[in-house]
Amino acid sequence: MNNKYFSIEEALQKAKQYCAYQERSHSEVKEKLYSFGMNKKEVDELLSELISDNYLNEERFAIQFAGGKFRIKQWGRVKIKYALKQKQVSEYCIKKALLAIDENDYHKTAQKLLSKIKNTEGREEYIYQKKKTAGSFDAEGI
């Protein structure tokens, strides 16, 4: 935790840099602003300014987060949904993010993961992994 108090202008500049570096959720930015020694009123003002200047956009964050976790880590929809909920992203933005994942790519990835599991040794391990993977790629998780 940073004990140094920043002026509103300094905190705004630092928050802009923080948001410009990579997409951030509202909760991440809020937490950062509180670490600058800001009070609730100041944090709310700075958040609205960041949103109006388009440094902070929850929908854009959710779509990029979901796309990245799917492409890079091959997460399923259920895992992505819970991770976004943990970051306090709205249900609306979570749905938009999950819908932004290409359905064909999603099924190709699921098939690739299932065939990888099938090729592993041990029937019990295969059954366990198949159930686990099929559950995380459940379309009902939207």
C-alpha positions as CSV (number, residue, x, y, z in Angstrom):
1,M,0.0,0.0,0.0
2,N,1.3,3.4,-1.0
3,N,1.3,5.9,1.9
4,K,2.0,8.9,-0.2
5,Y,-1.0,11.2,-0.8
6,F,-1.4,12.4,-4.4
7,S,-3.3,15.5,-5.5
8,I,-6.3,15.0,-7.7
9,E,-4.3,16.0,-10.8
10,E,-1.4,13.7,-9.9
11,A,-3.8,10.8,-9.2
12,L,-5.7,11.4,-12.5
13,Q,-2.4,11.4,-14.5
14,K,-1.2,8.2,-12.7
15,A,-4.6,6.6,-13.3
16,K,-4.6,7.5,-17.0
17,Q,-1.1,5.9,-17.3
18,Y,-2.4,2.8,-15.4
19,C,-5.4,2.5,-17.8
20,A,-3.4,3.3,-20.9
21,Y,-0.9,0.5,-20.2
22,Q,-3.6,-2.2,-20.5
23,E,-7.4,-2.5,-20.1
24,R,-8.5,-2.4,-16.5
25,S,-11.7,-3.3,-14.7
26,H,-13.5,-0.6,-12.7
27,S,-12.6,-2.4,-9.5
28,E,-8.9,-2.5,-10.3
29,V,-8.8,1.2,-11.0
30,K,-10.9,2.0,-7.9
31,E,-8.5,0.0,-5.8
32,K,-5.5,1.8,-7.3
33,L,-7.0,5.2,-6.6
34,Y,-7.7,4.3,-3.0
35,S,-4.0,3.3,-2.7
36,F,-3.2,6.8,-3.8
37,G,-4.9,8.1,-0.6
38,M,-8.1,9.3,-2.3
39,N,-11.4,9.3,-0.5
40,K,-14.7,7.9,-1.9
41,K,-15.8,11.3,-3.4
42,E,-12.5,11.8,-5.1
43,V,-12.4,8.2,-6.4
44,D,-15.9,8.6,-7.9
45,E,-15.0,11.9,-9.6
46,L,-11.8,10.4,-11.0
47,L,-13.6,7.3,-12.2
48,S,-16.2,9.4,-14.1
49,E,-13.5,11.4,-15.7
50,L,-11.6,8.3,-16.8
51,I,-14.8,6.9,-18.2
52,S,-15.7,10.1,-20.1
53,D,-12.2,10.4,-21.5
54,N,-12.5,6.7,-22.6
55,Y,-9.5,5.5,-20.5
56,L,-11.9,3.2,-18.7
57,N,-14.5,1.0,-20.4
58,E,-15.9,-2.0,-18.7
59,E,-17.3,-3.6,-21.8
60,R,-14.0,-3.2,-23.7
61,F,-12.2,-4.7,-20.7
62,A,-14.5,-7.7,-20.5
63,I,-14.2,-8.5,-24.2
64,Q,-10.4,-8.2,-24.2
65,F,-10.1,-10.2,-21.0
66,A,-12.3,-13.0,-22.2
67,G,-10.7,-13.1,-25.6
68,G,-7.2,-13.3,-24.1
69,K,-8.0,-16.0,-21.6
70,F,-9.7,-18.1,-24.3
71,R,-6.9,-17.7,-26.9
72,I,-3.9,-17.8,-24.6
73,K,-4.9,-20.0,-21.7
74,Q,-7.7,-21.9,-23.5
75,W,-10.2,-21.1,-20.7
76,G,-13.8,-22.2,-21.1
77,R,-16.8,-19.9,-20.8
78,V,-17.6,-20.9,-17.3
79,K,-14.1,-20.1,-16.0
80,I,-14.0,-16.8,-17.8
81,K,-17.5,-15.9,-16.4
82,Y,-16.4,-16.5,-12.9
83,A,-13.1,-14.6,-13.3
84,L,-15.0,-11.6,-14.6
85,K,-17.5,-11.8,-11.7
86,Q,-14.5,-11.8,-9.4
87,K,-13.4,-8.6,-11.0
88,Q,-16.9,-7.2,-10.3
89,V,-17.8,-6.8,-14.0
90,S,-21.6,-6.4,-14.7
91,E,-23.7,-9.3,-16.0
92,Y,-24.3,-7.3,-19.2
93,C,-20.6,-6.9,-20.0
94,I,-19.9,-10.6,-19.1
95,K,-22.6,-11.7,-21.6
96,K,-21.2,-9.4,-24.3
97,A,-17.7,-10.7,-23.7
98,L,-18.7,-14.4,-23.9
99,L,-20.7,-13.7,-27.1
100,A,-17.6,-12.1,-28.6
101,I,-15.8,-15.4,-28.5
102,D,-16.1,-17.0,-32.0
103,E,-18.3,-20.1,-31.7
104,N,-16.2,-22.1,-34.3
105,D,-12.9,-21.3,-32.6
106,Y,-14.5,-22.3,-29.3
107,H,-15.6,-25.7,-30.6
108,K,-12.2,-26.3,-32.3
109,T,-10.5,-25.6,-29.0
110,A,-12.8,-27.9,-27.1
111,Q,-12.2,-30.7,-29.7
112,K,-8.5,-30.2,-29.5
113,L,-8.5,-30.4,-25.7
114,L,-10.7,-33.5,-25.7
115,S,-8.5,-35.3,-28.3
116,K,-5.4,-34.4,-26.2
117,I,-7.1,-35.9,-23.1
118,K,-8.1,-39.0,-25.1
119,N,-4.5,-39.6,-26.0
120,T,-3.4,-39.7,-22.4
121,E,-2.7,-43.0,-20.8
122,G,-5.2,-44.5,-18.3
123,R,-8.9,-44.8,-18.9
124,E,-9.9,-43.4,-15.4
125,E,-7.8,-40.2,-16.0
126,Y,-9.4,-39.9,-19.5
127,I,-12.9,-40.1,-18.1
128,Y,-12.2,-37.6,-15.3
129,Q,-10.6,-35.1,-17.7
130,K,-13.4,-35.5,-20.3
131,K,-16.0,-34.7,-17.7
132,K,-14.0,-31.8,-16.3
133,T,-13.3,-30.3,-19.8
134,A,-16.9,-30.8,-21.0
135,G,-18.2,-29.0,-17.9
136,S,-16.0,-26.0,-18.5
137,F,-17.0,-25.8,-22.1
138,D,-20.7,-26.0,-21.3
139,A,-22.6,-23.4,-23.4
140,E,-25.1,-23.1,-20.5
141,G,-22.4,-21.1,-18.6
142,I,-23.4,-18.0,-20.5
